[in-house]
Amino acid sequence: MFLNIILLIIGFVMLIKGADILVDGASSLARNFKLSAMFIGLTIVSFGTSAPEFAVSVQSLLKGSGDIVLGNVIGSNILNILLIVGVSAMVHFLTVKNDTVKKEIPIILLISTLLIVLMNDSIFGLGANSFTRQDGVTVCLFFLVFIYYLIRMMRNKKDPETEEGEIKYSIPKSLLFVAIGLIGIIVGSNFVVDSASNIALALGVSERMVALTIVALGTSLPELVTSVTATKKGEYDIAIGNVVGSNIFNIGIVLGLPVALLGGISNITFSMVDLAVMLLAALLIFIFGLRDRKINKKEGIIMLTIFVVYYSYVIFA
């Protein structure tokens, strides 16, 4: 048990540090090519900070731990909004751009709804709940819509302030940081999956609970650190874009791609409460952003309160 705890800590450190190095290198690389702040947040930063979730999902599927995969994605998406946006809003109110409310956040709502429908086969009389390879392909195809949107965004919109931003590293150094970060993430994910599964078995705890708490929180720490840091620096586009992009990436690639390539997940044990809270979180960021294009401290407190209530349910139910 003690060895597994040590390995879990080491794995999380490698995941977090690897993601940190990856994001630094990728962000610098993006600035070298003069991309907008929101584009950086939606792509380089969000994809980079979602890399731990992707690595954990691939390793979990290879080891047959389907609940870890689903809990990793569902838990991370809940954490990304309720915890990360909530904490960031406590630091300073977050400005949400018009396009983000009208285009990017609705994509989260749509892909989250799609996931809920695909996971609930029993409601449609299709047998036990599962997430099949065909479901994974469907989610990946939907993700391509988001990629198409990003390509149009890159072509049509650039932020002059970001284009003039400081370039931290040269292109070769940025590429080196990206490579080192990826190695740390992949190795760290092995430690996390193995040790988390062993601890759950030893304590008699379900994989669902471990995935929704330990694994989801650990792999979401890069997003938390990145968004809070961006908020402190007044980079609200990066803070919001990081969360929005990560949630879309989590469902489309972290879950959809590994399942499409490696096979489906059968006998799903997740309750509708887990899925409902994931959808509620997406609705909250949409409603709060729509009202006055800001997410303030009061709304951050609401998000954090729901986060505490939900995780109290997960732990004690």
N, C-alpha and C positions, 0 to 999 in steps of 0.2 A: 504493500500500500504506500509506504513512505517513498519508495523508488518511483512509483507511478506519479505521485504528487510532484516530485522533483522534475520528472520528465515533462509533466504538464506545464509547469512554470517555465522550464527551458523552452518548450515548444512555443508558448505564448510570447516569450521575449523575442525569439527568432522571428515569429510571425509579425509582431509589431515593429521591430527594428527593421526587418526586411521590407515591410510595406512603407515605412518611413523613408528609407533610402530609395526605394522604387519611386515613390511620389516626388521626392526631391529631384531625382534625375529626370523623370518624365515631365515634370512641370517646367524644368529648365529647358528641356528639349523643345517643348511646345512654345516657350517664349522665344527661343531661337528662330522659330518659324512664324512668330508674330500672330498667334491665335488669340481669340477673345477670352476674357476671364470666365464667362459662362461656359464656353466650349471646353476650356480646360477643366472646369468643375464637373461637367457632364461626362467627360471622356477620360482624360489622362488621370485626374485625381480620383474620380469615382471608380473607374476600372481598376486602378492601382490599389485602392483601399479595399476593393472587393476581391482582390486576388487571394487573400487568405481563405475566404469563404469558398472560392472555386477550388483551391487546392484541397481543402478539407472535404468537399463534396466528392471529388474524384477519388480520393483515398478511401472515403467511407463506402462508396459504391463498389469499389474493387474488393473491399472487405465484407460486403454484404450487409452493411449497417444502414438500411434505408431510412430509418427514423432519424439518424444523425443528419442525413442529407436534408430532409424536409424541415427538421427542427432548426437546422443551421440557417436555412433561407427564411422561414417564417419568423423565427426569433430575431434574426438580423434586421429584417424589414421593420418589425415592430420597434426594435431598439433604435434603429436609424432615425425614425421620426419622433417617437415619444421621448426617448432619452436624449438623443444627440441634438435634435432641433430644440427640445425643451431646455436643455442646459445652455445651448448657444444663445437662445432668446433671453435667458437669465443674465448672460454676460452683457448683451446689448440687443436691442430690437433688430430683427432681420428685415431688410428691405427685399420684397419679392417683386420681380419685374413682371410686367403685363403678359409677356409671352410665356413666362414660366407658369403663371396661373392658367392661361388659356390653352396652352399646348403641352408643356412638359409634365405638369402634375396630373392632368387628365390621362396621360399615358400610364402613369402608375395605377390609377383607378381601373383602367381597362385591363391591364395585364394581371392585376391582382384578382379582379373578378373572373378573368379567364382561368386562372389557376384554381380558384375555388370551384368553379364548374367542372373542370377536368378531374379534380380530386374526389368529387362526390358522385361516383358512379351509381351508388345505391339509390339516390334520389330519382334517377332516371331509369331505374329498373335494369341496370346493366351489371348486377352482381355486386361483389364486395368492392369497397373503395380501393382504388389503386391509381398509380401514375405510370402509364405505360410508355413504351418507346414512341408510339404514335403521338401521345400527349406531349412528350418532349420535343418532337419535331414541330408540332403545332405552336408551342411556345417560342421555339427558335424562329419560326417564320414570322410570328408577331414581332419579335425583337428586330427583325430586318426592317420593319416600318420605322422603328426608332433610329436605326442606323441611317436610313434614307433621310430622316429629318435632320440628323446631325450633319450629313453631307451637305444638305441644302443650307443649313445654318452656317457651316464653314465657308461656303461659297458666297453667301449673301450678306453676312453680318460679321463685322470686326469691331472691336472696342479700341478706339485710339489710345486710351489710357493704358490698356494692357499691352498694346503694341510697343509703347514706349517704356514699359516696365523693365526693371533691372534683370539682366540675364545673369543668373547665378553661376552657371558652369558652361564650359565650351561643349560643343556637340559630342566630341569623343568622350569627355568625362561624364557627360549626361548618360551616354549609352552604357558606360561602365557601371554607373550607379544602378541603372535599370537591371543589368545582368546580375549584379551582386544582390540586389533586392529580391529578384525572382528566386535565386538559389536559397536565400534565407527563408522565404515563404514556403517553398516546396518541402525543405527539410523540416521546418517547424511544424508543418501540417501533419507530417507523419507522427511526430511525438504527441501532438494534441489528440488525434484520433485514437491512437493506441492507448494512451494513458487514460483518456476520458472514458473509453469503453471499459477498460479494466476496473476503474474506480466505480463505475456504475454497477458492474457485476458484483464487485466485492461488497458494496453497500446495499445491494438489492434494490437499487433505484432504476427506474425505467430509462431507456435511451431517450425517450421523448423529453423527460425533464432535464436530463443532462444536456441535450442538444439545445433546448430552449433557454437554458441558463448559462452554464459554463462555456460551452462551445460558442453559442451565439454572442455572448458578451465579449469573450476573448477575441473573436474574429471581427467584432465591431469596434474594438478600441482604436484601430487606425482611423476610421471615420470620425470617431468622437474627438480624438486629438486634432485631426486635420480641420474639422469644422469649427471647433472652439478657437483654435489658433487663427484661422481665417477671419472669424468674427472679431477677435481682438484687434486684428490689423485692418478692419473695415472692409475686408474682401468678402462681402455678403454673397456675391454671385458664386464664388467658389464654395462657400459654406452650404448654400442651398443646392447648388449644382451637384456637389459631392453626394448629398443625401438622395436627391432625385435620381441621379444617374446610377448610384449604387443599388437602389431598390429595383430599378428596371433591369439592371445587369444581373442582380441576384436571381430573379425569376427566369429571365431569358437565357442566361449563360451558365450561372452557377448551378441551377437546377436543370434547365432544359437541355443544354448541350451534353453533359455527362450521361443523362438518361437516354437521350437520342442515340448516343454512341455505344454505351455500355449495357443498356437494358433497363427495364422498368422497375418500379417499386410496388410490391404487392402488400396486402393486409395493412393498410394505413391505419394508424392508431390515433391520429390527431383528432381533436374534437372541433366542433364548429365554433367553440369559443375562441380557440387559437386563430382560426381563419377570420372570424368576425372582428377581432381586435386588430388584425393586420389591415383589414379593409377600413375599419374605423380610423386608424392612424392616418391612412391616405386621405380620407374624407376631411379630417381635421386640418391637415396642412393646406388642403384646397380651400376650405371655408374660411380659415383665418387669413390666408393670403388674398382671397377674393374680396374680403370686406374693405380693407384699406391699403392693400398691397404691403402690409407689414405684419410681422409676427412679434408681438410685444411680450413683456415679462409676464403679464397676467395670463396670456395664452400659453406661455411656456410652463407656468405653474399647473395649468389644466392638463397639459400633456404629461408632465412628470407625475401628477396625481394618478392619472389613468395607468401610467406605467407601473407605479407602486402597487395599485390595486390588482392589476393583472398578474404581476409576478408573485404577489401574495397568494393569489388563486393557484398559480402553477405550482408553487412550493408546498402549500398546505392542503390543497384539494385532494 
